[in-house]
Amino acid sequence: MTIQGLTLVGEGFSPWTEKARWALDHHGLAYRYDEYTPLVSELWLRIRANRPSGIISVPFLLNENGRSLGDSFAIAREADTLGSAPALVPADLLDEITAWNERSERLMRAGRARILEKTEESREIQIESLPAHLPRGLRSLLAPTVRVGTAYLRKKYAVRSVSDDEIEAELAAIREAIANAPKRPLLGRFTLADIAIATALQAVRPHRTEPVGLLPAQRQAWERPELASRWEDVLAWRDEMVDRRPARPI
């Protein structure tokens, strides 16, 4: 289905952005994707979204009719209203999906803490984090400025380090849910719960092809081999879900 005038603004490496893209793709909605760079793109996004004050974050869905939405959960619900595929957030499963989405948020926040730390340590990730249209030599020169962005994000999101024990408590709940059906959706039929958890597991190990915007140094930074080795069954379930993902219409 084609809906004219949809633009998704996001960060290519971000599991939040991937969750929103997957929801739009599930419904076959056509949309433009614009890459966002923290600090650099914020004023531009505020103007387009008509959000002059308050926290603004991506992913953000813009519609030419003036409606705009931040938050990947809200974007998925909007996709349900615009699309014709089975709803990702059906009313009868709203409470369960919300609970799984909250679990995914905790995992993704853990991932964000780690990638910010790795970005501050790695010049190559800093170079990758700058707009791709800039020549590499200029990005290399500007690489140290990325730390300004990471400091801003730490303050904006009140980022804290998350222990492996906290992450593994979430993974244990996923393991229990899939124990009797390792290739089946979490709630018996495919919903946003599956998308949310599948994308959040990037915090343990990225899927081999998703998200498409994850660049080489970033991908290496997301990898947690020792942690992943203890949860291969959960990651296999994730791979099963991602391998069924519809192709992007753009």
MDAnalysis code that builds the backbone (N, CA, C; Angstrom):
import MDAnalysis as mda
import numpy as np

u = mda.Universe.empty(750, n_residues=250, atom_resindex=np.repeat(np.arange(250), 3), trajectory=True)
u.add_TopologyAttr("name", ["N", "CA", "C"] * 250)
u.add_TopologyAttr("resid", np.arange(1, 251))
u.add_TopologyAttr("resname", ["MET", "THR", "ILE", "GLN", "GLY", "LEU", "THR", "LEU", "VAL", "GLY", "GLU", "GLY", "PHE", "SER", "PRO", "TRP", "THR", "GLU", "LYS", "ALA", "ARG", "TRP", "ALA", "LEU", "ASP", "HIS", "HIS", "GLY", "LEU", "ALA", "TYR", "ARG", "TYR", "ASP", "GLU", "TYR", "THR", "PRO", "LEU", "VAL", "SER", "GLU", "LEU", "TRP", "LEU", "ARG", "ILE", "ARG", "ALA", "ASN", "ARG", "PRO", "SER", "GLY", "ILE", "ILE", "SER", "VAL", "PRO", "PHE", "LEU", "LEU", "ASN", "GLU", "ASN", "GLY", "ARG", "SER", "LEU", "GLY", "ASP", "SER", "PHE", "ALA", "ILE", "ALA", "ARG", "GLU", "ALA", "ASP", "THR", "LEU", "GLY", "SER", "ALA", "PRO", "ALA", "LEU", "VAL", "PRO", "ALA", "ASP", "LEU", "LEU", "ASP", "GLU", "ILE", "THR", "ALA", "TRP", "ASN", "GLU", "ARG", "SER", "GLU", "ARG", "LEU", "MET", "ARG", "ALA", "GLY", "ARG", "ALA", "ARG", "ILE", "LEU", "GLU", "LYS", "THR", "GLU", "GLU", "SER", "ARG", "GLU", "ILE", "GLN", "ILE", "GLU", "SER", "LEU", "PRO", "ALA", "HIS", "LEU", "PRO", "ARG", "GLY", "LEU", "ARG", "SER", "LEU", "LEU", "ALA", "PRO", "THR", "VAL", "ARG", "VAL", "GLY", "THR", "ALA", "TYR", "LEU", "ARG", "LYS", "LYS", "TYR", "ALA", "VAL", "ARG", "SER", "VAL", "SER", "ASP", "ASP", "GLU", "ILE", "GLU", "ALA", "GLU", "LEU", "ALA", "ALA", "ILE", "ARG", "GLU", "ALA", "ILE", "ALA", "ASN", "ALA", "PRO", "LYS", "ARG", "PRO", "LEU", "LEU", "GLY", "ARG", "PHE", "THR", "LEU", "ALA", "ASP", "ILE", "ALA", "ILE", "ALA", "THR", "ALA", "LEU", "GLN", "ALA", "VAL", "ARG", "PRO", "HIS", "ARG", "THR", "GLU", "PRO", "VAL", "GLY", "LEU", "LEU", "PRO", "ALA", "GLN", "ARG", "GLN", "ALA", "TRP", "GLU", "ARG", "PRO", "GLU", "LEU", "ALA", "SER", "ARG", "TRP", "GLU", "ASP", "VAL", "LEU", "ALA", "TRP", "ARG", "ASP", "GLU", "MET", "VAL", "ASP", "ARG", "ARG", "PRO", "ALA", "ARG", "PRO", "ILE"])
u.atoms.positions = np.array([
    [0.856, -1.197, 0.000],
    [0.000, 0.000, 0.000],
    [0.884, 1.236, 0.000],
    [0.500, 2.252, -0.792],
    [1.268, 3.483, -0.851],
    [0.498, 4.596, -0.159],
    [1.119, 5.198, 0.846],
    [0.586, 6.378, 1.498],
    [1.525, 7.522, 1.176],
    [1.032, 8.525, 0.471],
    [1.893, 9.603, 0.052],
    [2.281, 10.480, 1.247],
    [3.525, 10.942, 1.226],
    [3.928, 11.966, 2.163],
    [4.464, 11.488, 3.487],
    [4.756, 10.210, 3.655],
    [5.325, 9.724, 4.900],
    [6.849, 9.826, 4.835],
    [7.432, 10.370, 5.898],
    [8.885, 10.408, 6.034],
    [9.244, 9.896, 7.418],
    [10.147, 8.932, 7.461],
    [10.651, 8.436, 8.727],
    [12.057, 8.985, 8.929],
    [12.262, 9.661, 10.035],
    [13.575, 10.183, 10.394],
    [14.155, 9.278, 11.474],
    [15.356, 8.796, 11.273],
    [15.923, 7.869, 12.250],
    [17.427, 7.782, 12.139],
    [17.988, 6.896, 12.941],
    [19.420, 6.616, 12.902],
    [19.598, 5.175, 12.429],
    [20.395, 4.992, 11.403],
    [20.486, 3.701, 10.744],
    [20.937, 2.559, 11.629],
    [21.719, 2.856, 12.683],
    [22.228, 1.797, 13.555],
    [21.277, 1.474, 14.695],
    [20.230, 2.275, 14.860],
    [19.413, 2.236, 16.069],
    [18.336, 1.157, 16.045],
    [18.239, 0.333, 17.100],
    [17.158, -0.643, 17.149],
    [15.780, 0.010, 17.252],
    [15.700, 1.194, 17.843],
    [14.415, 1.907, 17.869],
    [13.963, 2.248, 16.451],
    [14.899, 2.735, 15.644],
    [14.580, 3.044, 14.255],
    [14.203, 1.784, 13.499],
    [14.931, 0.706, 13.728],
    [14.637, -0.550, 13.043],
    [13.247, -1.048, 13.404],
    [12.835, -0.883, 14.652],
    [11.498, -1.308, 15.075],
    [10.434, -0.538, 14.305],
    [10.614, 0.779, 14.169],
    [9.653, 1.589, 13.428],
    [9.627, 1.214, 11.948],
    [10.790, 0.987, 11.350],
    [10.847, 0.625, 9.926],
    [10.162, -0.714, 9.681],
    [10.390, -1.646, 10.566],
    [9.795, -2.971, 10.412],
    [8.272, -2.865, 10.473],
    [7.753, -2.048, 11.384],
    [6.309, -1.877, 11.496],
    [5.720, -1.287, 10.214],
    [6.376, -0.290, 9.658],
    [5.904, 0.299, 8.403],
    [5.981, -0.712, 7.265],
    [7.068, -1.470, 7.227],
    [7.253, -2.464, 6.167],
    [6.258, -3.614, 6.292],
    [5.900, -3.975, 7.516],
    [4.900, -5.026, 7.736],
    [3.610, -4.693, 7.004],
    [3.271, -3.415, 6.962],
    [2.039, -2.987, 6.298],
    [2.271, -2.578, 4.843],
    [3.495, -2.719, 4.361],
    [3.777, -2.371, 2.977],
    [3.636, -0.896, 2.676],
    [3.850, -0.057, 3.667],
    [3.694, 1.381, 3.487],
    [4.949, 1.977, 2.846],
    [4.732, 2.827, 1.866],
    [5.857, 3.515, 1.234],
    [6.191, 4.767, 2.030],
    [7.463, 5.002, 2.237],
    [7.885, 6.160, 3.008],
    [9.296, 6.539, 2.589],
    [9.612, 7.784, 2.818],
    [10.979, 8.252, 2.627],
    [11.717, 8.098, 3.955],
    [12.980, 7.725, 3.884],
    [13.797, 7.625, 5.093],
    [14.866, 8.704, 5.065],
    [14.967, 9.477, 6.156],
    [16.002, 10.500, 6.301],
    [16.862, 10.170, 7.513],
    [18.165, 10.195, 7.313],
    [19.097, 9.906, 8.409],
    [19.262, 11.126, 9.314],
    [19.314, 10.851, 10.610],
    [19.403, 11.895, 11.631],
    [20.783, 11.842, 12.290],
    [21.378, 13.003, 12.503],
    [22.640, 13.099, 13.231],
    [22.402, 13.908, 14.500],
    [22.636, 13.337, 15.684],
    [22.401, 14.070, 16.926],
    [23.068, 15.443, 16.911],
    [22.395, 16.424, 17.503],
    [22.806, 17.829, 17.557],
    [22.710, 18.481, 16.179],
    [23.382, 17.916, 15.183],
    [23.413, 18.537, 13.860],
    [22.012, 18.646, 13.257],
    [21.200, 17.599, 13.420],
    [19.893, 17.543, 12.770],
    [18.741, 17.999, 13.661],
    [19.006, 18.331, 14.904],
    [17.893, 18.553, 15.833],
    [17.033, 19.748, 15.447],
    [17.637, 20.886, 15.127],
    [16.841, 22.063, 14.766],
    [16.002, 21.775, 13.527],
    [16.619, 21.128, 12.556],
    [15.914, 20.762, 11.315],
    [14.700, 19.884, 11.615],
    [14.854, 18.911, 12.526],
    [13.740, 18.039, 12.868],
    [12.665, 18.796, 13.648],
    [13.070, 19.653, 14.555],
    [12.089, 20.417, 15.319],
    [11.208, 21.264, 14.401],
    [11.818, 21.872, 13.400],
    [11.054, 22.698, 12.456],
    [10.085, 21.829, 11.668],
    [10.564, 20.709, 11.150],
    [9.708, 19.835, 10.338],
    [8.586, 19.222, 11.158],
    [8.876, 18.904, 12.423],
    [7.882, 18.243, 13.277],
    [7.024, 19.241, 14.056],
    [7.362, 20.525, 13.941],
    [6.650, 21.566, 14.692],
    [6.715, 21.285, 16.191],
    [7.917, 20.950, 16.656],
    [8.160, 20.699, 18.078],
    [9.244, 21.664, 18.560],
    [8.876, 22.913, 18.834],
    [9.902, 23.903, 19.185],
    [10.549, 23.697, 20.539],
    [9.924, 22.929, 21.437],
    [10.495, 22.758, 22.768],
    [10.287, 21.333, 23.251],
    [10.916, 21.006, 24.375],
    [10.809, 19.665, 24.929],
    [11.787, 18.708, 24.269],
    [11.869, 17.512, 24.815],
    [12.755, 16.491, 24.258],
    [12.190, 16.002, 22.931],
    [13.034, 15.917, 21.948],
    [12.647, 15.345, 20.661],
    [13.649, 14.252, 20.322],
    [13.157, 13.126, 19.865],
    [14.013, 11.961, 19.661],
    [13.546, 11.205, 18.428],
    [14.440, 10.458, 17.845],
    [14.090, 9.618, 16.701],
    [14.013, 8.161, 17.164],
    [13.207, 7.355, 16.439],
    [12.565, 7.638, 15.158],
    [11.405, 8.621, 15.296],
    [11.164, 9.319, 14.190],
    [10.074, 10.283, 14.127],
    [9.403, 10.132, 12.772],
    [8.088, 9.977, 12.783],
    [7.329, 9.816, 11.549],
    [6.627, 11.117, 11.232],
    [6.889, 11.652, 10.049],
    [6.291, 12.897, 9.582],
    [5.313, 12.590, 8.461],
    [4.172, 13.261, 8.485],
    [3.159, 13.090, 7.450],
    [2.875, 14.452, 6.839],
    [2.698, 14.492, 5.530],
    [2.491, 15.777, 4.866],
    [1.195, 16.459, 5.308],
    [0.298, 15.718, 5.960],
    [-0.933, 16.327, 6.459],
    [-0.716, 17.075, 7.777],
    [0.531, 17.107, 8.247],
    [0.850, 17.854, 9.460],
    [0.949, 16.999, 10.702],
    [0.530, 15.751, 10.630],
    [0.599, 14.877, 11.789],
    [2.027, 14.353, 11.931],
    [2.558, 14.354, 13.135],
    [3.897, 13.831, 13.354],
    [3.904, 13.022, 14.641],
    [4.727, 11.988, 14.657],
    [4.777, 11.068, 15.783],
    [6.207, 10.690, 16.104],
    [6.584, 10.817, 17.366],
    [7.813, 10.245, 17.849],
    [7.475, 8.957, 18.577],
    [8.476, 8.133, 18.888],
    [8.316, 6.888, 19.636],
    [7.914, 5.743, 18.701],
    [8.717, 4.696, 18.716],
    [8.506, 3.571, 17.810],
    [7.201, 2.831, 18.085],
    [6.754, 2.767, 19.339],
    [5.485, 2.107, 19.658],
    [4.332, 2.884, 19.029],
    [4.344, 4.198, 19.162],
    [3.301, 5.023, 18.561],
    [3.324, 4.926, 17.042],
    [4.517, 4.845, 16.465],
    [4.622, 4.717, 15.008],
    [4.022, 3.393, 14.543],
    [4.267, 2.328, 15.289],
    [3.676, 1.030, 14.938],
    [2.159, 1.082, 14.992],
    [1.600, 1.736, 15.983],
    [0.144, 1.856, 16.077],
    [-0.403, 2.708, 14.938],
    [0.331, 3.743, 14.542],
    [-0.072, 4.542, 13.388],
    [-0.038, 3.695, 12.117],
    [0.986, 2.854, 11.982],
    [1.061, 1.964, 10.816],
    [-0.164, 1.050, 10.756],
    [-0.635, 0.591, 11.929],
    [-1.850, -0.228, 11.962],
    [-3.047, 0.521, 11.395],
    [-3.136, 1.829, 11.641],
    [-4.287, 2.595, 11.145],
    [-4.170, 2.878, 9.651],
    [-2.943, 2.938, 9.138],
    [-2.741, 3.271, 7.730],
    [-2.689, 2.045, 6.827],
    [-2.284, 0.914, 7.378],
    [-2.057, -0.278, 6.572],
    [-3.229, -1.249, 6.598],
    [-3.065, -2.343, 5.869],
    [-4.129, -3.341, 5.768],
    [-3.691, -4.731, 6.208],
    [-2.423, -4.891, 6.579],
    [-1.960, -6.187, 7.071],
    [-2.503, -6.409, 8.487],
    [-2.411, -7.638, 9.008],
    [-2.870, -7.879, 10.383],
    [-2.226, -6.907, 11.367],
    [-3.018, -6.403, 12.291],
    [-2.549, -5.390, 13.237],
    [-1.384, -5.900, 14.062],
    [-0.422, -5.035, 14.285],
    [0.715, -5.363, 15.138],
    [0.385, -5.157, 16.609],
    [-0.586, -4.305, 16.894],
    [-0.998, -4.054, 18.276],
    [-2.517, -4.243, 18.362],
    [-2.993, -5.487, 18.213],
    [-4.432, -5.726, 18.323],
    [-4.923, -5.445, 19.741],
    [-6.159, -4.978, 19.835],
    [-6.696, -4.557, 21.133],
    [-6.689, -5.675, 22.160],
    [-6.933, -6.913, 21.720],
    [-7.027, -8.016, 22.685],
    [-5.680, -8.410, 23.277],
    [-4.592, -7.927, 22.687],
    [-3.260, -8.259, 23.194],
    [-2.490, -7.022, 23.653],
    [-3.177, -5.908, 23.793],
    [-2.497, -4.651, 24.093],
    [-1.654, -4.740, 25.362],
    [-2.197, -5.285, 26.437],
    [-1.456, -5.330, 27.696],
    [-0.204, -6.185, 27.577],
    [-0.336, -7.345, 26.940],
    [0.820, -8.233, 26.787],
    [1.885, -7.603, 25.894],
    [1.443, -6.966, 24.806],
    [2.399, -6.332, 23.895],
    [3.109, -5.178, 24.590],
    [2.363, -4.410, 25.371],
    [2.969, -3.303, 26.104],
    [4.051, -3.806, 27.063],
    [3.784, -4.912, 27.749],
    [4.764, -5.478, 28.678],
    [6.025, -5.922, 27.937],
    [5.862, -6.583, 26.792],
    [7.024, -7.004, 26.010],
    [7.774, -5.796, 25.460],
    [7.044, -4.772, 25.071],
    [7.700, -3.568, 24.572],
    [8.532, -2.912, 25.663],
    [8.016, -2.908, 26.893],
    [8.786, -2.338, 28.002],
    [10.057, -3.149, 28.252],
    [9.968, -4.461, 28.119],
    [11.170, -5.293, 28.259],
    [12.170, -4.953, 27.154],
    [11.678, -4.772, 25.938],
    [12.574, -4.421, 24.833],
    [13.242, -3.070, 25.085],
    [12.505, -2.137, 25.679],
    [13.080, -0.820, 25.968],
    [14.249, -0.946, 26.948],
    [14.098, -1.803, 27.933],
    [15.197, -1.977, 28.893],
    [16.433, -2.554, 28.205],
    [16.233, -3.510, 27.310],
    [17.369, -4.067, 26.573],
    [18.013, -3.024, 25.668],
    [17.180, -2.231, 25.004],
    [17.736, -1.234, 24.088],
    [18.460, -0.127, 24.838],
    [17.970, 0.230, 26.019],
    [18.699, 1.221, 26.813],
    [20.063, 0.681, 27.237],
    [20.124, -0.616, 27.528],
    [21.415, -1.233, 27.844],
    [22.348, -1.152, 26.641],
    [21.806, -1.405, 25.466],
    [22.604, -1.303, 24.257],
    [23.085, 0.109, 23.999],
    [22.213, 1.071, 24.259],
    [22.610, 2.468, 24.049],
    [23.762, 2.851, 24.965],
    [23.709, 2.427, 26.219],
    [24.799, 2.741, 27.150],
    [26.118, 2.188, 26.631],
    [26.061, 0.965, 26.115],
    [27.296, 0.335, 25.630],
    [27.826, 1.035, 24.382],
    [26.945, 1.366, 23.429],
    [27.437, 1.940, 22.182],
    [27.964, 3.355, 22.412],
    [27.391, 4.085, 23.351],
    [27.951, 5.399, 23.672],
    [29.357, 5.262, 24.255],
    [29.524, 4.298, 25.141],
    [30.844, 4.060, 25.718],
    [31.851, 3.678, 24.635],
    [31.454, 2.760, 23.755],
    [32.360, 2.320, 22.695],
    [32.656, 3.456, 21.714],
    [31.676, 4.303, 21.460],
    [31.892, 5.426, 20.545],
    [32.919, 6.403, 21.118],
    [32.848, 6.617, 22.411],
    [33.811, 7.513, 23.054],
    [35.228, 6.952, 23.017],
    [35.352, 5.633, 22.916],
    [36.660, 4.985, 22.906],
    [37.236, 4.808, 21.501],
    [36.379, 4.756, 20.478],
    [36.797, 4.328, 19.143],
    [36.756, 5.460, 18.122],
    [37.891, 5.787, 17.584],
    [37.947, 6.815, 16.542],
    [37.181, 6.367, 15.293],
    [37.237, 5.080, 14.978],
    [36.568, 4.591, 13.771],
    [35.050, 4.732, 13.901],
    [34.506, 4.440, 15.075],
    [33.068, 4.631, 15.268],
    [32.723, 6.117, 15.197],
    [33.596, 6.953, 15.737],
    [33.358, 8.394, 15.653],
    [33.286, 8.840, 14.192],
    [34.174, 8.328, 13.365],
    [34.164, 8.672, 11.941],
    [32.873, 8.185, 11.290],
    [32.460, 6.956, 11.612],
    [31.223, 6.415, 11.053],
    [30.003, 7.204, 11.501],
    [30.071, 7.824, 12.668],
    [28.924, 8.520, 13.233],
    [28.645, 9.857, 12.563],
    [29.608, 10.379, 11.838],
    [29.439, 11.660, 11.156],
    [28.736, 11.460, 9.815],
    [28.096, 12.497, 9.286],
    [27.337, 12.352, 8.032],
    [28.167, 11.731, 6.915],
    [27.606, 10.732, 6.270],
    [28.345, 9.962, 5.261],
    [28.706, 10.789, 4.033],
    [27.969, 11.879, 3.781],
    [28.264, 12.676, 2.585],
    [29.541, 13.501, 2.733],
    [30.048, 13.631, 3.956],
    [31.308, 14.350, 4.156],
    [32.480, 13.474, 3.710],
    [33.502, 14.046, 3.090],
    [34.684, 13.259, 2.723],
    [35.294, 12.606, 3.965],
    [35.851, 11.407, 3.782],
    [36.401, 10.703, 4.943],
    [37.471, 11.530, 5.649],
    [38.303, 12.240, 4.878],
    [39.345, 13.051, 5.505],
    [38.765, 14.092, 6.443],
    [37.669, 14.710, 6.035],
    [37.036, 15.705, 6.882],
    [36.388, 15.044, 8.093],
    [35.758, 13.878, 7.879],
    [35.172, 13.161, 9.016],
    [36.253, 12.751, 10.018],
    [37.402, 12.354, 9.511],
    [38.505, 11.986, 10.399],
    [38.949, 13.182, 11.223],
    [38.994, 14.348, 10.594],
    [39.396, 15.571, 11.295],
    [38.371, 15.947, 12.358],
    [37.109, 15.729, 12.058],
    [36.025, 16.121, 12.962],
    [35.677, 15.049, 13.987],
    [36.297, 13.880, 13.889],
    [35.926, 12.748, 14.748],
    [35.840, 13.098, 16.236],
    [36.797, 13.859, 16.789],
    [36.718, 14.154, 18.232],
    [35.447, 14.895, 18.632],
    [34.821, 15.618, 17.697],
    [33.615, 16.372, 18.038],
    [32.442, 15.452, 18.370],
    [32.529, 14.192, 17.962],
    [31.448, 13.250, 18.244],
    [31.255, 13.075, 19.743],
    [32.334, 13.240, 20.511],
    [32.219, 13.103, 21.965],
    [31.284, 14.162, 22.551],
    [31.172, 15.303, 21.873],
    [30.195, 16.310, 22.310],
    [28.789, 15.728, 22.190],
    [28.565, 15.023, 21.092],
    [27.265, 14.399, 20.896],
    [26.978, 13.295, 21.894],
    [27.974, 12.485, 22.214],
    [27.737, 11.404, 23.179],
    [27.457, 11.975, 24.567],
    [28.163, 13.056, 24.932],
    [27.901, 13.691, 26.227],
    [26.479, 14.237, 26.271],
    [26.048, 14.818, 25.172],
    [24.682, 15.346, 25.074],
    [23.660, 14.229, 25.236],
    [23.890, 13.094, 24.577],
    [22.953, 11.976, 24.659],
    [22.929, 11.361, 26.054],
    [24.079, 11.290, 26.692],
    [24.108, 10.768, 28.062],
    [23.218, 11.611, 28.976],
    [23.303, 12.918, 28.825],
    [22.492, 13.812, 29.654],
    [21.026, 13.743, 29.247],
    [20.764, 13.749, 27.960],
    [19.386, 13.764, 27.450],
    [18.602, 12.556, 27.921],
    [19.237, 11.376, 27.893],
    [18.542, 10.135, 28.218],
    [18.896, 9.591, 29.603],
    [19.632, 10.374, 30.385],
    [20.048, 9.919, 31.720],
    [20.630, 8.511, 31.641],
    [21.586, 8.337, 30.746],
    [22.150, 7.019, 30.460],
    [22.947, 6.511, 31.656],
    [22.752, 5.242, 31.982],
    [23.548, 4.594, 33.024],
    [24.026, 3.250, 32.492],
    [25.131, 2.778, 33.027],
    [25.634, 1.463, 32.646],
    [24.691, 0.382, 33.171],
    [24.553, -0.685, 32.403],
    [23.662, -1.788, 32.758],
    [24.503, -3.052, 32.868],
    [24.344, -3.784, 33.951],
    [25.138, -4.989, 34.163],
    [24.627, -6.147, 33.317],
    [25.499, -7.133, 33.104],
    [25.075, -8.343, 32.402],
    [23.951, -9.049, 33.148],
    [23.967, -8.991, 34.462],
    [22.907, -9.640, 35.231],
    [21.543, -9.037, 34.914],
    [21.482, -7.721, 34.768],
    [20.216, -7.072, 34.427],
    [19.760, -7.476, 33.029],
    [20.694, -7.532, 32.094],
    [20.357, -7.943, 30.732],
    [19.876, -9.389, 30.723],
    [20.571, -10.247, 31.469],
    [20.242, -11.665, 31.438],
    [18.896, -11.959, 32.109],
    [18.456, -11.105, 33.002],
    [17.119, -11.271, 33.574],
    [16.054, -11.098, 32.490],
    [16.264, -10.160, 31.580],
    [15.337, -9.968, 30.468],
    [15.433, -11.145, 29.490],
    [16.636, -11.596, 29.226],
    [16.822, -12.710, 28.295],
    [16.194, -13.987, 28.836],
    [16.236, -14.173, 30.140],
    [15.637, -15.357, 30.748],
    [14.122, -15.376, 30.521],
    [13.492, -14.208, 30.588],
    [12.053, -14.136, 30.342],
    [11.723, -14.495, 28.888],
    [12.578, -14.076, 27.968],
    [12.376, -14.435, 26.562],
    [12.555, -15.943, 26.377],
    [13.600, -16.483, 26.985],
    [13.852, -17.935, 26.891],
    [12.646, -18.727, 27.396],
    [12.085, -18.303, 28.499],
    [10.924, -19.011, 29.048],
    [9.739, -18.947, 28.094],
    [9.547, -17.780, 27.441],
    [8.400, -17.606, 26.545],
    [8.511, -18.463, 25.291],
    [9.741, -18.710, 24.815],
    [9.908, -19.457, 23.568],
    [10.258, -20.921, 23.805],
    [10.317, -21.346, 25.048],
    [10.812, -22.685, 25.378],
    [10.060, -23.779, 24.634],
    [8.749, -23.660, 24.539],
    [7.944, -24.716, 23.918],
    [7.664, -24.476, 22.440],
    [8.085, -23.330, 21.939],
    [7.836, -23.016, 20.529],
    [8.941, -22.095, 20.024],
    [10.150, -22.633, 19.829],
    [11.320, -21.797, 19.525],
    [11.284, -21.093, 18.174],
    [10.305, -21.424, 17.320],
    [10.204, -20.752, 16.029],
    [8.881, -20.006, 15.878],
    [8.154, -19.860, 16.985],
    [6.827, -19.248, 16.948],
    [6.863, -17.853, 17.558],
    [5.914, -16.986, 17.145],
    [5.804, -15.664, 17.781],
    [5.522, -15.770, 19.277],
    [5.879, -14.760, 20.001],
    [5.775, -14.773, 21.458],
    [4.347, -14.954, 21.960],
    [3.384, -14.373, 21.248],
    [1.997, -14.392, 21.710],
    [1.104, -15.254, 20.826],
    [1.713, -16.179, 20.097],
    [0.937, -17.099, 19.274],
    [0.698, -16.614, 17.864],
    [0.651, -15.297, 17.688],
    [0.588, -14.716, 16.345],
    [1.513, -13.512, 16.307],
    [1.974, -13.163, 15.113],
    [2.994, -12.138, 14.973],
    [2.440, -10.773, 15.374],
    [3.143, -10.100, 16.280],
    [2.729, -8.787, 16.767],
    [3.953, -7.902, 16.962],
    [3.692, -6.702, 17.449],
    [4.793, -5.799, 17.745],
    [5.697, -6.358, 18.831],
    [5.187, -7.251, 19.678],
    [6.041, -7.871, 20.698],
    [7.240, -8.548, 20.047],
    [7.014, -9.254, 18.944],
    [8.100, -9.954, 18.262],
    [9.080, -8.972, 17.638],
    [8.565, -7.918, 17.026],
    [9.433, -6.910, 16.429],
    [10.263, -6.222, 17.511],
    [9.601, -5.860, 18.602],
    [10.287, -5.134, 19.668],
    [11.428, -5.953, 20.255],
    [11.164, -7.215, 20.568],
    [12.205, -8.051, 21.172],
    [13.283, -8.407, 20.152],
    [12.891, -8.722, 18.942],
    [13.881, -9.081, 17.915],
    [14.860, -7.941, 17.674],
    [14.361, -6.724, 17.595],
    [15.262, -5.593, 17.362],
    [16.094, -5.282, 18.604],
    [15.487, -5.457, 19.792],
    [16.214, -5.153, 21.032],
    [17.390, -6.088, 21.256],
    [17.325, -7.285, 20.705],
    [18.412, -8.250, 20.900],
    [19.696, -7.853, 20.185],
    [19.650, -6.756, 19.442],
    [20.877, -6.156, 18.928],
    [21.827, -5.838, 20.082],
    [21.274, -5.594, 21.271],
    [22.093, -5.286, 22.436],
    [22.945, -6.466, 22.881],
    [22.637, -7.664, 22.371],
    [23.415, -8.867, 22.674],
    [24.312, -9.230, 21.498],
    [23.702, -9.265, 20.306],
    [24.460, -9.479, 19.069],
    [23.576, -9.082, 17.901],
    [24.062, -8.248, 16.990],
    [23.244, -7.872, 15.845],
    [22.950, -9.079, 14.949],
    [21.796, -9.035, 14.297],
    [21.515, -10.000, 13.240],
    [22.537, -9.814, 12.126],
    [22.760, -10.835, 11.332],
    [23.818, -10.775, 10.314],
    [23.554, -9.715, 9.242],
    [22.299, -9.309, 9.023],
    [22.002, -8.317, 7.987],
    [21.257, -7.093, 8.505],
    [20.737, -7.142, 9.695],
    [19.938, -6.029, 10.222],
    [20.598, -5.435, 11.458],
    [20.373, -4.149, 11.705],
    [19.757, -3.184, 10.799],
    [20.692, -2.819, 9.653],
    [20.114, -2.431, 8.535],
    [20.932, -2.186, 7.341],
    [21.870, -0.997, 7.527],
    [21.540, -0.094, 8.429],
    [22.378, 1.092, 8.627],
    [23.524, 0.895, 9.585],
    [23.712, -0.335, 10.087],
    [24.781, -0.594, 11.048],
    [26.104, -0.746, 10.299],
    [27.036, 0.162, 10.535],
    [28.312, 0.174, 9.825],
    [29.327, -0.729, 10.525],
    [30.434, -1.080, 9.836],
    [31.322, -2.131, 10.357],
    [31.844, -1.919, 11.775],
    [32.373, -0.745, 12.078],
    [32.905, -0.522, 13.423],
    [31.779, -0.512, 14.455],
    [30.634, 0.039, 14.074],
    [29.479, 0.009, 14.974],
    [29.045, -1.425, 15.243],
    [28.981, -2.229, 14.201],
    [28.565, -3.627, 14.360],
    [29.492, -4.359, 15.323],
    [30.774, -4.153, 15.160],
    [31.730, -4.808, 16.057],
    [31.522, -4.359, 17.499],
    [31.185, -3.073, 17.694],
    [30.982, -2.559, 19.046],
    [29.742, -3.149, 19.707],
    [28.725, -3.454, 18.925],
    [27.510, -4.049, 19.481],
    [27.720, -5.510, 19.863],
    [28.687, -6.170, 19.241],
    [28.915, -7.587, 19.513],
    [29.319, -7.821, 20.964],
    [28.696, -8.832, 21.591],
    [29.071, -9.225, 22.965],
    [29.194, -10.742, 22.985],
    [30.304, -11.274, 22.460],
    [30.423, -12.723, 22.244],
    [30.205, -13.566, 23.485],
    [30.783, -13.164, 24.616],
    [30.651, -13.983, 25.822],
    [29.205, -14.034, 26.294],
    [28.533, -12.910, 26.263],
    [27.122, -12.877, 26.642],
    [26.284, -13.657, 25.631],
    [26.524, -13.429, 24.347],
    [25.735, -14.094, 23.305],
    [25.856, -15.606, 23.384],
    [27.022, -16.107, 23.745],
    [27.242, -17.558, 23.785],
    [26.331, -18.253, 24.777],
    [25.848, -17.542, 25.763],
    [24.965, -18.129, 26.774],
    [23.492, -18.070, 26.372],
    [23.215, -17.396, 25.252],
    [21.822, -17.183, 24.868],
    [21.586, -17.454, 23.389],
    [22.272, -18.465, 22.869],
    [22.170, -18.759, 21.442],
    [20.747, -19.161, 21.043],
    [20.004, -19.812, 21.944],
    [18.631, -20.199, 21.614],
    [17.745, -18.969, 21.429],
    [17.949, -17.960, 22.260],
    [17.175, -16.724, 22.137],
    [17.552, -15.988, 20.854],
    [18.832, -15.953, 20.544],
    [19.273, -15.300, 19.314],
    [18.813, -16.064, 18.079],
    [18.724, -17.382, 18.159],
    [18.197, -18.167, 17.044],
    [16.730, -17.836, 16.795],
    [15.966, -17.657, 17.873],
    [14.568, -17.231, 17.719],
    [14.520, -15.879, 17.022],
    [15.379, -14.941, 17.468],
    [15.435, -13.626, 16.822],
    [15.725, -13.745, 15.335],
    [16.699, -14.584, 14.984],
    [17.050, -14.746, 13.581],
    [15.870, -15.292, 12.778],
    [15.112, -16.181, 13.381],
    [13.925, -16.734, 12.724],
    [12.914, -15.625, 12.425],
    [12.701, -14.739, 13.372],
    [11.762, -13.637, 13.169],
    [12.278, -12.678, 12.094],
    [13.545, -12.310, 12.175],
    [14.098, -11.353, 11.214],
    [14.123, -11.932, 9.810],
    [14.396, -13.223, 9.688],
    [14.457, -13.832, 8.361],
    [13.089, -13.847, 7.665],
    [12.020, -13.684, 8.432],
    [10.670, -13.596, 7.855],
    [10.274, -12.160, 7.546],
    [11.127, -11.227, 7.900],
    [10.809, -9.800, 7.751],
    [10.518, -9.447, 6.302],
    [9.463, -8.660, 6.031],
    [9.166, -8.279, 4.644],
    [10.262, -7.372, 4.092],
    [10.448, -7.445, 2.788],
    [11.432, -6.592, 2.147],
    [10.986, -5.129, 2.229],
    [11.948, -4.245, 2.329],
    [11.606, -2.823, 2.371],
    [11.068, -2.375, 1.019],
    [10.013, -1.534, 1.019],
    [9.479, -1.055, -0.246],
    [10.287, 0.086, -0.840],
    [11.352, 0.518, -0.136],
    [12.161, 1.601, -0.659],
    [13.620, 1.156, -0.735],
])
